Every structure is written in C-alpha cells, then in structure tokens.
Amino acid sequence: MQNRSTNAPSETDLTRREFVATTLSAGIALAASPVSAQTITTGSSGMVAGDVKIPVPDGEISGYRARPDSGGPFPIVLIAYEVFGLQEHIKDICRRFAREGYLAIAPDLYYRQGDVSKLENFDEIFKIVSKVPDAQVMSDLDAAVEWAAKNKGDAKRLGVTGFCWGGRITWLYAAHSPKVRAGTAWYGRLVGDTAALQPKNPIDLVTQLKAPVLGLYGGQDQGIPLDTIEKMRDALKKAGNPSEIIVYPEAPHGFFADTRPSYRKEAAEDGWRRLLAWFKKYGAA
C-alpha cells in the first residue's frame, strides 16, 4: 500500500469516533516523530531469529520470532505491537526477550487488513487499523501460541506484552486465554467508547482476567488521562485482582519506544526490569 502523504494530520483532523474506533490515543502523534539517537539494536548472534508463517483457521499470517539457538523448550512471550505494525523496533524487542531465554513471537495482527509498518500518514494507518476486529486478534494470538508450542516453546510458561494499541490487546488477551500466566501492558487504553469490532474496553473485563497484568503508564500521556488509570485501579481492587499499574510521572506516551523522541531511558529500563520480575513471579519465565 503506498503512502499518499508523509504529513501526519493532527488529532483535530480526525473525529473522536474515528480515534476510538481504532483504539488509538491522542498521545501517539507526539510519540511518532523521527528516529531517536538512542535507538537500541540487538544482534541475533546466539539465537534463531527471523520471519515465520503462522497457520490460522483461514490460512496463515506472517510474524517474527526469536529464541536462543540451543536448549528449550523456552517460555513463550507474545508481543502485540504498537499501532505502527510489525516494525524493526518490535523485532528488536523479540531479540531482547530471546537474550533473556524466551521464545518471543510477534504475529502480524493486521495481516489481513494491510501493512502499516512503512506508512507515515495517520489517516492511512487508521483506515487499516479500524478494520481489525478484536475477535480476530484473539484468535491470531491463540494461533501464535500453538505455533510456538510446536517450535520449542513451553505453553505452560506463557506471557504476553504489548505497546500502545498492543497494550490494550494485552489486557484483552489476559481476559481471553486461560493459558496466560502473566501480562505486561505498556500504555494501552483502558476506558472509552466502543465500536462493533472493538466491543469491550479493558475495564469491562477486569472480572474476567485469567492472569495478573502489570500496567506501565506515563503521567504525561495526553491520550490516557490519569483519571482513567485510577478508574482501572479501583476496578481491579474491587475485583480482588492482583494486577498492578505503575505510572511514571514524567513519561509521555511511547516512553519505551527507543526509536522515537518519546523514549525515556530511565522509565523504559525500570519497566523492562519490572516486566521480567513480573513474569518470573507468576510463572511466565
């Protein structure tokens, strides 16, 4: 799909309904600026890493996986990408997990609707993302687990993590799959309007969570107000759920994305340490 323009419209160029329908937050535009000088590159030496095809009920989808090149079976971590799709940054995160002893797999969850990984025009991105049903995403993540379990992964040690669009998906998948042991959601939307293809918000599924989720959020995120985080905390507390939410007061949306100026090294590194400890605590390591 070709880019018609490299000029991203401001949030005000889109209706609120369009934003909600694509599960995107207003903070994304600020996080999607040029590549950062702090970009992290993780080599693939000592691991098996590359593109794969994942069988799904209606055919197959593409994806990327990385794991140590010997040993196994390895704990599995699903990675739900940002709204920008299966970019190199997400593949690098897979390799970081492989360095920690995981089989990390990032399925292309927009595969049927289109490739957004090289698009810069938000309007073009939204047109694709708005057509992705939550039910399809849950099914594709199930398929990725099944693929990983047949390729040196241990489905009894399953974690899920996601960023931005994928942060919301992390909460949803923790409510969907009884196989998940732990999740970590990075700045995923928690409340808001719904749409036919995205009928539930994470806050609607608190009582259905099958695994504890660690939420990592930025206090300066313009698209995820602090009051919505407090609503989610209250709902988790009332449900007696062990999930936790950490807020980094000075961090914006996209603070883990080292490819963009939104990156905040201290918050990103602390969040990564917390993720690894969370997975270990709840049996996903």
ChimeraX commands (.cxc) that place a marker at each C-alpha (Angstrom):
marker #1 position 0.00,0.00,0.00 radius 0.5
marker #1 position 1.52,3.33,-0.99 radius 0.5
marker #1 position 1.73,6.39,1.21 radius 0.5
marker #1 position -0.22,9.30,-0.21 radius 0.5
marker #1 position 1.42,11.81,2.09 radius 0.5
marker #1 position 4.17,11.99,4.66 radius 0.5
marker #1 position 2.41,14.75,6.57 radius 0.5
marker #1 position 0.60,13.31,9.57 radius 0.5
marker #1 position -2.61,15.14,10.44 radius 0.5
marker #1 position -3.11,16.43,13.94 radius 0.5
marker #1 position -5.59,14.72,16.21 radius 0.5
marker #1 position -8.08,17.50,15.50 radius 0.5
marker #1 position -8.17,16.43,11.85 radius 0.5
marker #1 position -9.96,13.27,12.95 radius 0.5
marker #1 position -13.23,12.86,14.73 radius 0.5
marker #1 position -13.32,11.47,18.24 radius 0.5
marker #1 position -15.27,8.49,16.92 radius 0.5
marker #1 position -12.52,7.67,14.44 radius 0.5
marker #1 position -9.95,7.73,17.22 radius 0.5
marker #1 position -11.97,5.48,19.46 radius 0.5
marker #1 position -12.83,3.09,16.65 radius 0.5
marker #1 position -9.15,2.44,16.01 radius 0.5
marker #1 position -8.30,2.25,19.74 radius 0.5
marker #1 position -5.65,4.93,19.35 radius 0.5
marker #1 position -4.78,7.59,21.89 radius 0.5
marker #1 position -4.10,11.25,21.25 radius 0.5
marker #1 position -0.57,10.79,22.59 radius 0.5
marker #1 position 0.50,8.74,19.59 radius 0.5
marker #1 position 1.12,11.74,17.34 radius 0.5
marker #1 position 3.67,13.11,19.78 radius 0.5
marker #1 position 5.33,9.70,20.01 radius 0.5
marker #1 position 5.64,9.19,16.27 radius 0.5
marker #1 position 8.34,11.70,15.46 radius 0.5
marker #1 position 11.69,10.93,13.74 radius 0.5
marker #1 position 14.08,8.19,14.85 radius 0.5
marker #1 position 15.81,8.77,18.18 radius 0.5
marker #1 position 19.57,8.86,18.67 radius 0.5
marker #1 position 19.04,6.38,21.50 radius 0.5
marker #1 position 17.76,3.60,19.27 radius 0.5
marker #1 position 18.73,0.17,20.63 radius 0.5
marker #1 position 19.91,-2.53,18.24 radius 0.5
marker #1 position 20.02,-6.14,19.47 radius 0.5
marker #1 position 22.05,-8.56,17.39 radius 0.5
marker #1 position 20.89,-12.07,16.57 radius 0.5
marker #1 position 24.07,-13.97,17.36 radius 0.5
marker #1 position 23.40,-17.00,19.56 radius 0.5
marker #1 position 19.76,-17.14,18.59 radius 0.5
marker #1 position 17.35,-18.26,15.92 radius 0.5
marker #1 position 15.54,-15.17,14.67 radius 0.5
marker #1 position 13.54,-14.26,11.60 radius 0.5
marker #1 position 10.22,-14.16,9.84 radius 0.5
marker #1 position 7.78,-17.06,10.13 radius 0.5
marker #1 position 4.37,-18.09,8.82 radius 0.5
marker #1 position 1.74,-18.92,11.42 radius 0.5
marker #1 position -1.20,-21.21,10.47 radius 0.5
marker #1 position -4.60,-19.70,11.28 radius 0.5
marker #1 position -8.13,-21.01,10.58 radius 0.5
marker #1 position -8.42,-19.09,7.30 radius 0.5
marker #1 position -4.88,-19.70,6.03 radius 0.5
marker #1 position -1.73,-18.20,7.50 radius 0.5
marker #1 position -0.36,-14.90,8.75 radius 0.5
marker #1 position 3.18,-13.65,8.94 radius 0.5
marker #1 position 5.14,-12.97,12.09 radius 0.5
marker #1 position 8.59,-12.65,13.60 radius 0.5
marker #1 position 10.16,-14.85,16.26 radius 0.5
marker #1 position 13.42,-15.04,18.17 radius 0.5
marker #1 position 14.74,-17.63,20.61 radius 0.5
marker #1 position 18.06,-18.98,21.87 radius 0.5
marker #1 position 19.75,-21.20,19.30 radius 0.5
marker #1 position 20.07,-24.16,21.65 radius 0.5
marker #1 position 18.17,-25.73,24.51 radius 0.5
marker #1 position 14.49,-25.42,25.16 radius 0.5
marker #1 position 11.64,-25.69,25.48 radius 0.5
marker #1 position 11.57,-21.97,26.23 radius 0.5
marker #1 position 8.96,-19.84,27.96 radius 0.5
marker #1 position 6.80,-18.11,25.35 radius 0.5
marker #1 position 6.11,-14.40,25.21 radius 0.5
marker #1 position 3.58,-12.96,22.78 radius 0.5
marker #1 position 4.28,-9.43,21.62 radius 0.5
marker #1 position 1.41,-7.24,20.47 radius 0.5
marker #1 position 2.86,-4.36,18.51 radius 0.5
marker #1 position 2.18,-0.64,18.51 radius 0.5
marker #1 position -0.30,0.88,16.11 radius 0.5
marker #1 position 2.59,1.17,13.62 radius 0.5
marker #1 position 2.65,-2.57,12.98 radius 0.5
marker #1 position 5.45,-5.11,12.77 radius 0.5
marker #1 position 8.34,-2.67,12.53 radius 0.5
marker #1 position 12.02,-3.31,13.24 radius 0.5
marker #1 position 11.60,-1.95,16.78 radius 0.5
marker #1 position 9.17,-4.77,17.61 radius 0.5
marker #1 position 11.51,-7.34,16.05 radius 0.5
marker #1 position 14.31,-5.95,18.20 radius 0.5
marker #1 position 12.17,-6.43,21.30 radius 0.5
marker #1 position 11.72,-10.09,20.28 radius 0.5
marker #1 position 15.50,-10.43,20.20 radius 0.5
marker #1 position 15.82,-8.79,23.61 radius 0.5
marker #1 position 13.47,-11.41,25.01 radius 0.5
marker #1 position 15.50,-14.17,23.32 radius 0.5
marker #1 position 18.55,-12.85,25.17 radius 0.5
marker #1 position 16.57,-13.45,28.37 radius 0.5
marker #1 position 15.85,-17.06,27.39 radius 0.5
marker #1 position 12.40,-16.66,25.85 radius 0.5
marker #1 position 10.83,-17.71,22.60 radius 0.5
marker #1 position 9.32,-14.38,21.62 radius 0.5
marker #1 position 6.80,-14.18,18.82 radius 0.5
marker #1 position 5.16,-11.12,17.29 radius 0.5
marker #1 position 2.38,-12.09,14.89 radius 0.5
marker #1 position 1.31,-9.57,12.26 radius 0.5
marker #1 position -2.11,-8.83,13.69 radius 0.5
marker #1 position -3.12,-6.57,10.78 radius 0.5
marker #1 position -2.04,-9.12,8.18 radius 0.5
marker #1 position -5.45,-9.48,6.53 radius 0.5
marker #1 position -6.27,-5.78,6.58 radius 0.5
marker #1 position -2.94,-4.38,5.36 radius 0.5
marker #1 position 0.67,-3.49,6.15 radius 0.5
marker #1 position 1.10,-0.25,8.09 radius 0.5
marker #1 position 4.76,-0.76,9.03 radius 0.5
marker #1 position 6.05,1.66,6.39 radius 0.5
marker #1 position 3.19,4.17,6.41 radius 0.5
marker #1 position 3.64,7.64,7.87 radius 0.5
marker #1 position 0.25,9.08,7.07 radius 0.5
marker #1 position -2.00,8.56,10.09 radius 0.5
marker #1 position -5.15,8.65,8.00 radius 0.5
marker #1 position -3.86,5.67,6.01 radius 0.5
marker #1 position -2.91,3.83,9.19 radius 0.5
marker #1 position -6.32,4.43,10.76 radius 0.5
marker #1 position -8.13,3.11,7.71 radius 0.5
marker #1 position -6.39,-0.23,8.19 radius 0.5
marker #1 position -6.42,-0.48,11.97 radius 0.5
marker #1 position -10.12,0.39,12.24 radius 0.5
marker #1 position -10.94,-2.76,10.28 radius 0.5
marker #1 position -9.14,-5.14,12.69 radius 0.5
marker #1 position -11.65,-6.99,14.92 radius 0.5
marker #1 position -10.69,-7.83,18.49 radius 0.5
marker #1 position -12.00,-11.36,17.94 radius 0.5
marker #1 position -9.61,-11.85,15.03 radius 0.5
marker #1 position -6.70,-10.62,17.15 radius 0.5
marker #1 position -7.52,-13.02,19.99 radius 0.5
marker #1 position -7.71,-15.93,17.54 radius 0.5
marker #1 position -4.42,-14.99,15.88 radius 0.5
marker #1 position -2.67,-14.77,19.24 radius 0.5
marker #1 position -4.03,-18.23,20.09 radius 0.5
marker #1 position -2.58,-19.47,16.80 radius 0.5
marker #1 position 0.78,-17.90,17.61 radius 0.5
marker #1 position 0.86,-19.75,20.93 radius 0.5
marker #1 position 0.06,-23.01,19.16 radius 0.5
marker #1 position 2.83,-22.38,16.62 radius 0.5
marker #1 position 5.34,-21.54,19.35 radius 0.5
marker #1 position 4.45,-24.67,21.34 radius 0.5
marker #1 position 5.34,-26.77,18.29 radius 0.5
marker #1 position 8.61,-24.92,17.77 radius 0.5
marker #1 position 10.49,-25.26,21.09 radius 0.5
marker #1 position 8.13,-23.15,23.14 radius 0.5
marker #1 position 6.62,-24.11,26.51 radius 0.5
marker #1 position 2.96,-23.08,26.53 radius 0.5
marker #1 position 2.80,-23.71,30.27 radius 0.5
marker #1 position 5.01,-20.65,30.72 radius 0.5
marker #1 position 3.18,-18.09,28.62 radius 0.5
marker #1 position 3.43,-14.34,28.93 radius 0.5
marker #1 position 2.01,-11.53,26.82 radius 0.5
marker #1 position 3.11,-7.95,26.44 radius 0.5
marker #1 position 2.12,-5.11,24.15 radius 0.5
marker #1 position 2.62,-1.43,23.48 radius 0.5
marker #1 position 0.08,1.33,22.76 radius 0.5
marker #1 position -2.53,-0.45,20.58 radius 0.5
marker #1 position -0.95,-3.69,21.78 radius 0.5
marker #1 position -1.13,-2.56,25.40 radius 0.5
marker #1 position -4.91,-2.66,25.20 radius 0.5
marker #1 position -4.67,-6.02,23.45 radius 0.5
marker #1 position -2.55,-7.35,26.32 radius 0.5
marker #1 position -5.36,-6.69,28.81 radius 0.5
marker #1 position -7.88,-8.26,26.44 radius 0.5
marker #1 position -5.80,-11.37,25.86 radius 0.5
marker #1 position -5.23,-11.86,29.58 radius 0.5
marker #1 position -9.03,-11.99,29.88 radius 0.5
marker #1 position -9.37,-14.26,26.85 radius 0.5
marker #1 position -6.83,-17.05,27.30 radius 0.5
marker #1 position -6.62,-19.38,30.31 radius 0.5
marker #1 position -3.09,-20.29,29.21 radius 0.5
marker #1 position -1.61,-16.89,30.03 radius 0.5
marker #1 position 0.39,-16.79,33.25 radius 0.5
marker #1 position 1.22,-13.06,33.25 radius 0.5
marker #1 position 0.92,-9.95,31.12 radius 0.5
marker #1 position 2.54,-6.53,30.90 radius 0.5
marker #1 position 0.63,-3.74,29.18 radius 0.5
marker #1 position 2.58,-0.65,28.13 radius 0.5
marker #1 position 0.35,2.45,27.88 radius 0.5
marker #1 position -2.69,0.72,26.43 radius 0.5
marker #1 position -6.10,2.44,26.50 radius 0.5
marker #1 position -8.25,1.34,29.44 radius 0.5
marker #1 position -11.64,3.03,29.05 radius 0.5
marker #1 position -13.63,4.84,26.39 radius 0.5
marker #1 position -16.30,4.36,23.77 radius 0.5
marker #1 position -16.62,1.06,21.96 radius 0.5
marker #1 position -17.24,0.02,18.38 radius 0.5
marker #1 position -18.68,-3.02,16.63 radius 0.5
marker #1 position -15.25,-4.55,16.03 radius 0.5
marker #1 position -13.86,-3.44,19.41 radius 0.5
marker #1 position -16.81,-4.05,21.73 radius 0.5
marker #1 position -15.04,-4.08,25.09 radius 0.5
marker #1 position -12.50,-1.99,26.97 radius 0.5
marker #1 position -10.02,-3.47,29.45 radius 0.5
marker #1 position -12.01,-2.00,32.34 radius 0.5
marker #1 position -15.03,-4.01,31.19 radius 0.5
marker #1 position -13.05,-7.25,31.52 radius 0.5
marker #1 position -11.49,-6.86,34.96 radius 0.5
marker #1 position -13.53,-9.67,36.48 radius 0.5
marker #1 position -12.62,-11.94,33.56 radius 0.5
marker #1 position -8.84,-11.57,33.80 radius 0.5
marker #1 position -7.26,-15.02,33.93 radius 0.5
marker #1 position -3.76,-13.77,34.67 radius 0.5
marker #1 position -2.31,-10.79,36.54 radius 0.5
marker #1 position -1.33,-7.84,34.36 radius 0.5
marker #1 position 1.32,-5.25,35.11 radius 0.5
marker #1 position 0.32,-1.93,33.58 radius 0.5
marker #1 position 3.08,0.58,32.76 radius 0.5
marker #1 position 1.84,4.10,32.01 radius 0.5
marker #1 position 3.12,7.64,31.53 radius 0.5
marker #1 position 1.94,10.51,33.69 radius 0.5
marker #1 position 2.30,12.87,30.71 radius 0.5
marker #1 position 0.39,10.69,28.27 radius 0.5
marker #1 position -2.06,13.05,26.57 radius 0.5
marker #1 position -4.24,10.19,25.33 radius 0.5
marker #1 position -4.61,8.21,28.56 radius 0.5
marker #1 position -5.70,10.59,31.34 radius 0.5
marker #1 position -4.68,9.77,34.88 radius 0.5
marker #1 position -8.30,9.60,35.99 radius 0.5
marker #1 position -8.87,6.65,33.64 radius 0.5
marker #1 position -5.90,4.87,35.22 radius 0.5
marker #1 position -7.41,5.46,38.66 radius 0.5
marker #1 position -10.72,4.03,37.46 radius 0.5
marker #1 position -8.91,0.89,36.34 radius 0.5
marker #1 position -7.03,0.63,39.63 radius 0.5
marker #1 position -10.29,0.94,41.56 radius 0.5
marker #1 position -11.94,-1.72,39.41 radius 0.5
marker #1 position -9.02,-4.11,39.93 radius 0.5
marker #1 position -9.09,-3.52,43.68 radius 0.5
marker #1 position -12.84,-4.15,43.90 radius 0.5
marker #1 position -12.40,-7.37,41.92 radius 0.5
marker #1 position -9.60,-8.53,44.23 radius 0.5
marker #1 position -7.32,-8.86,41.21 radius 0.5
marker #1 position -3.53,-8.88,41.82 radius 0.5
marker #1 position -2.80,-6.82,38.70 radius 0.5
marker #1 position -0.86,-3.61,39.30 radius 0.5
marker #1 position -0.43,-0.31,37.47 radius 0.5
marker #1 position 2.75,1.76,37.65 radius 0.5
marker #1 position 2.76,5.38,36.50 radius 0.5
marker #1 position 5.98,7.18,35.56 radius 0.5
marker #1 position 5.08,10.82,36.34 radius 0.5
marker #1 position 7.26,12.50,33.72 radius 0.5
marker #1 position 6.91,9.94,30.93 radius 0.5
marker #1 position 4.83,10.55,27.78 radius 0.5
marker #1 position 3.03,8.04,25.59 radius 0.5
marker #1 position 5.51,5.73,23.86 radius 0.5
marker #1 position 8.22,6.04,26.50 radius 0.5
marker #1 position 9.58,2.55,25.73 radius 0.5
marker #1 position 9.97,3.30,22.01 radius 0.5
marker #1 position 13.70,3.99,21.73 radius 0.5
marker #1 position 13.28,4.73,18.01 radius 0.5
marker #1 position 11.43,7.98,18.77 radius 0.5
marker #1 position 11.94,11.14,20.86 radius 0.5
marker #1 position 9.18,9.94,23.22 radius 0.5
marker #1 position 11.72,7.47,24.65 radius 0.5
marker #1 position 12.54,7.91,28.32 radius 0.5
marker #1 position 15.52,5.75,29.20 radius 0.5
marker #1 position 15.01,5.58,32.96 radius 0.5
marker #1 position 11.32,4.70,32.76 radius 0.5
marker #1 position 11.89,2.22,29.92 radius 0.5
marker #1 position 14.66,0.38,31.74 radius 0.5
marker #1 position 12.72,0.30,35.00 radius 0.5
marker #1 position 9.65,-1.00,33.18 radius 0.5
marker #1 position 11.69,-3.74,31.48 radius 0.5
marker #1 position 13.10,-4.87,34.85 radius 0.5
marker #1 position 9.62,-4.90,36.32 radius 0.5
marker #1 position 8.29,-6.92,33.38 radius 0.5
marker #1 position 10.94,-9.62,33.76 radius 0.5
marker #1 position 10.36,-9.82,37.52 radius 0.5
marker #1 position 6.57,-9.94,37.00 radius 0.5
marker #1 position 6.83,-12.79,34.52 radius 0.5
marker #1 position 9.13,-14.70,36.86 radius 0.5
marker #1 position 6.84,-14.14,39.85 radius 0.5
marker #1 position 3.79,-15.51,38.08 radius 0.5
marker #1 position 5.34,-18.45,36.23 radius 0.5
marker #1 position 5.84,-16.98,32.77 radius 0.5
marker #1 position 9.63,-17.36,32.85 radius 0.5
marker link #1:1,2 radius 0.2
marker link #1:2,3 radius 0.2
marker link #1:3,4 radius 0.2
marker link #1:4,5 radius 0.2
marker link #1:5,6 radius 0.2
marker link #1:6,7 radius 0.2
marker link #1:7,8 radius 0.2
marker link #1:8,9 radius 0.2
marker link #1:9,10 radius 0.2
marker link #1:10,11 radius 0.2
marker link #1:11,12 radius 0.2
marker link #1:12,13 radius 0.2
marker link #1:13,14 radius 0.2
marker link #1:14,15 radius 0.2
marker link #1:15,16 radius 0.2
marker link #1:16,17 radius 0.2
marker link #1:17,18 radius 0.2
marker link #1:18,19 radius 0.2
marker link #1:19,20 radius 0.2
marker link #1:20,21 radius 0.2
marker link #1:21,22 radius 0.2
marker link #1:22,23 radius 0.2
marker link #1:23,24 radius 0.2
marker link #1:24,25 radius 0.2
marker link #1:25,26 radius 0.2
marker link #1:26,27 radius 0.2
marker link #1:27,28 radius 0.2
marker link #1:28,29 radius 0.2
marker link #1:29,30 radius 0.2
marker link #1:30,31 radius 0.2
marker link #1:31,32 radius 0.2
marker link #1:32,33 radius 0.2
marker link #1:33,34 radius 0.2
marker link #1:34,35 radius 0.2
marker link #1:35,36 radius 0.2
marker link #1:36,37 radius 0.2
marker link #1:37,38 radius 0.2
marker link #1:38,39 radius 0.2
marker link #1:39,40 radius 0.2
marker link #1:40,41 radius 0.2
marker link #1:41,42 radius 0.2
marker link #1:42,43 radius 0.2
marker link #1:43,44 radius 0.2
marker link #1:44,45 radius 0.2
marker link #1:45,46 radius 0.2
marker link #1:46,47 radius 0.2
marker link #1:47,48 radius 0.2
marker link #1:48,49 radius 0.2
marker link #1:49,50 radius 0.2
marker link #1:50,51 radius 0.2
marker link #1:51,52 radius 0.2
marker link #1:52,53 radius 0.2
marker link #1:53,54 radius 0.2
marker link #1:54,55 radius 0.2
marker link #1:55,56 radius 0.2
marker link #1:56,57 radius 0.2
marker link #1:57,58 radius 0.2
marker link #1:58,59 radius 0.2
marker link #1:59,60 radius 0.2
marker link #1:60,61 radius 0.2
marker link #1:61,62 radius 0.2
marker link #1:62,63 radius 0.2
marker link #1:63,64 radius 0.2
marker link #1:64,65 radius 0.2
marker link #1:65,66 radius 0.2
marker link #1:66,67 radius 0.2
marker link #1:67,68 radius 0.2
marker link #1:68,69 radius 0.2
marker link #1:69,70 radius 0.2
marker link #1:70,71 radius 0.2
marker link #1:71,72 radius 0.2
marker link #1:72,73 radius 0.2
marker link #1:73,74 radius 0.2
marker link #1:74,75 radius 0.2
marker link #1:75,76 radius 0.2
marker link #1:76,77 radius 0.2
marker link #1:77,78 radius 0.2
marker link #1:78,79 radius 0.2
marker link #1:79,80 radius 0.2
marker link #1:80,81 radius 0.2
marker link #1:81,82 radius 0.2
marker link #1:82,83 radius 0.2
marker link #1:83,84 radius 0.2
marker link #1:84,85 radius 0.2
marker link #1:85,86 radius 0.2
marker link #1:86,87 radius 0.2
marker link #1:87,88 radius 0.2
marker link #1:88,89 radius 0.2
marker link #1:89,90 radius 0.2
marker link #1:90,91 radius 0.2
marker link #1:91,92 radius 0.2
marker link #1:92,93 radius 0.2
marker link #1:93,94 radius 0.2
marker link #1:94,95 radius 0.2
marker link #1:95,96 radius 0.2
marker link #1:96,97 radius 0.2
marker link #1:97,98 radius 0.2
marker link #1:98,99 radius 0.2
marker link #1:99,100 radius 0.2
marker link #1:100,101 radius 0.2
marker link #1:101,102 radius 0.2
marker link #1:102,103 radius 0.2
marker link #1:103,104 radius 0.2
marker link #1:104,105 radius 0.2
marker link #1:105,106 radius 0.2
marker link #1:106,107 radius 0.2
marker link #1:107,108 radius 0.2
marker link #1:108,109 radius 0.2
marker link #1:109,110 radius 0.2
marker link #1:110,111 radius 0.2
marker link #1:111,112 radius 0.2
marker link #1:112,113 radius 0.2
marker link #1:113,114 radius 0.2
marker link #1:114,115 radius 0.2
marker link #1:115,116 radius 0.2
marker link #1:116,117 radius 0.2
marker link #1:117,118 radius 0.2
marker link #1:118,119 radius 0.2
marker link #1:119,120 radius 0.2
marker link #1:120,121 radius 0.2
marker link #1:121,122 radius 0.2
marker link #1:122,123 radius 0.2
marker link #1:123,124 radius 0.2
marker link #1:124,125 radius 0.2
marker link #1:125,126 radius 0.2
marker link #1:126,127 radius 0.2
marker link #1:127,128 radius 0.2
marker link #1:128,129 radius 0.2
marker link #1:129,130 radius 0.2
marker link #1:130,131 radius 0.2
marker link #1:131,132 radius 0.2
marker link #1:132,133 radius 0.2
marker link #1:133,134 radius 0.2
marker link #1:134,135 radius 0.2
marker link #1:135,136 radius 0.2
marker link #1:136,137 radius 0.2
marker link #1:137,138 radius 0.2
marker link #1:138,139 radius 0.2
marker link #1:139,140 radius 0.2
marker link #1:140,141 radius 0.2
marker link #1:141,142 radius 0.2
marker link #1:142,143 radius 0.2
marker link #1:143,144 radius 0.2
marker link #1:144,145 radius 0.2
marker link #1:145,146 radius 0.2
marker link #1:146,147 radius 0.2
marker link #1:147,148 radius 0.2
marker link #1:148,149 radius 0.2
marker link #1:149,150 radius 0.2
marker link #1:150,151 radius 0.2
marker link #1:151,152 radius 0.2
marker link #1:152,153 radius 0.2
marker link #1:153,154 radius 0.2
marker link #1:154,155 radius 0.2
marker link #1:155,156 radius 0.2
marker link #1:156,157 radius 0.2
marker link #1:157,158 radius 0.2
marker link #1:158,159 radius 0.2
marker link #1:159,160 radius 0.2
marker link #1:160,161 radius 0.2
marker link #1:161,162 radius 0.2
marker link #1:162,163 radius 0.2
marker link #1:163,164 radius 0.2
marker link #1:164,165 radius 0.2
marker link #1:165,166 radius 0.2
marker link #1:166,167 radius 0.2
marker link #1:167,168 radius 0.2
marker link #1:168,169 radius 0.2
marker link #1:169,170 radius 0.2
marker link #1:170,171 radius 0.2
marker link #1:171,172 radius 0.2
marker link #1:172,173 radius 0.2
marker link #1:173,174 radius 0.2
marker link #1:174,175 radius 0.2
marker link #1:175,176 radius 0.2
marker link #1:176,177 radius 0.2
marker link #1:177,178 radius 0.2
marker link #1:178,179 radius 0.2
marker link #1:179,180 radius 0.2
marker link #1:180,181 radius 0.2
marker link #1:181,182 radius 0.2
marker link #1:182,183 radius 0.2
marker link #1:183,184 radius 0.2
marker link #1:184,185 radius 0.2
marker link #1:185,186 radius 0.2
marker link #1:186,187 radius 0.2
marker link #1:187,188 radius 0.2
marker link #1:188,189 radius 0.2
marker link #1:189,190 radius 0.2
marker link #1:190,191 radius 0.2
marker link #1:191,192 radius 0.2
marker link #1:192,193 radius 0.2
marker link #1:193,194 radius 0.2
marker link #1:194,195 radius 0.2
marker link #1:195,196 radius 0.2
marker link #1:196,197 radius 0.2
marker link #1:197,198 radius 0.2
marker link #1:198,199 radius 0.2
marker link #1:199,200 radius 0.2
marker link #1:200,201 radius 0.2
marker link #1:201,202 radius 0.2
marker link #1:202,203 radius 0.2
marker link #1:203,204 radius 0.2
marker link #1:204,205 radius 0.2
marker link #1:205,206 radius 0.2
marker link #1:206,207 radius 0.2
marker link #1:207,208 radius 0.2
marker link #1:208,209 radius 0.2
marker link #1:209,210 radius 0.2
marker link #1:210,211 radius 0.2
marker link #1:211,212 radius 0.2
marker link #1:212,213 radius 0.2
marker link #1:213,214 radius 0.2
marker link #1:214,215 radius 0.2
marker link #1:215,216 radius 0.2
marker link #1:216,217 radius 0.2
marker link #1:217,218 radius 0.2
marker link #1:218,219 radius 0.2
marker link #1:219,220 radius 0.2
marker link #1:220,221 radius 0.2
marker link #1:221,222 radius 0.2
marker link #1:222,223 radius 0.2
marker link #1:223,224 radius 0.2
marker link #1:224,225 radius 0.2
marker link #1:225,226 radius 0.2
marker link #1:226,227 radius 0.2
marker link #1:227,228 radius 0.2
marker link #1:228,229 radius 0.2
marker link #1:229,230 radius 0.2
marker link #1:230,231 radius 0.2
marker link #1:231,232 radius 0.2
marker link #1:232,233 radius 0.2
marker link #1:233,234 radius 0.2
marker link #1:234,235 radius 0.2
marker link #1:235,236 radius 0.2
marker link #1:236,237 radius 0.2
marker link #1:237,238 radius 0.2
marker link #1:238,239 radius 0.2
marker link #1:239,240 radius 0.2
marker link #1:240,241 radius 0.2
marker link #1:241,242 radius 0.2
marker link #1:242,243 radius 0.2
marker link #1:243,244 radius 0.2
marker link #1:244,245 radius 0.2
marker link #1:245,246 radius 0.2
marker link #1:246,247 radius 0.2
marker link #1:247,248 radius 0.2
marker link #1:248,249 radius 0.2
marker link #1:249,250 radius 0.2
marker link #1:250,251 radius 0.2
marker link #1:251,252 radius 0.2
marker link #1:252,253 radius 0.2
marker link #1:253,254 radius 0.2
marker link #1:254,255 radius 0.2
marker link #1:255,256 radius 0.2
marker link #1:256,257 radius 0.2
marker link #1:257,258 radius 0.2
marker link #1:258,259 radius 0.2
marker link #1:259,260 radius 0.2
marker link #1:260,261 radius 0.2
marker link #1:261,262 radius 0.2
marker link #1:262,263 radius 0.2
marker link #1:263,264 radius 0.2
marker link #1:264,265 radius 0.2
marker link #1:265,266 radius 0.2
marker link #1:266,267 radius 0.2
marker link #1:267,268 radius 0.2
marker link #1:268,269 radius 0.2
marker link #1:269,270 radius 0.2
marker link #1:270,271 radius 0.2
marker link #1:271,272 radius 0.2
marker link #1:272,273 radius 0.2
marker link #1:273,274 radius 0.2
marker link #1:274,275 radius 0.2
marker link #1:275,276 radius 0.2
marker link #1:276,277 radius 0.2
marker link #1:277,278 radius 0.2
marker link #1:278,279 radius 0.2
marker link #1:279,280 radius 0.2
marker link #1:280,281 radius 0.2
marker link #1:281,282 radius 0.2
marker link #1:282,283 radius 0.2
marker link #1:283,284 radius 0.2
marker link #1:284,285 radius 0.2
view
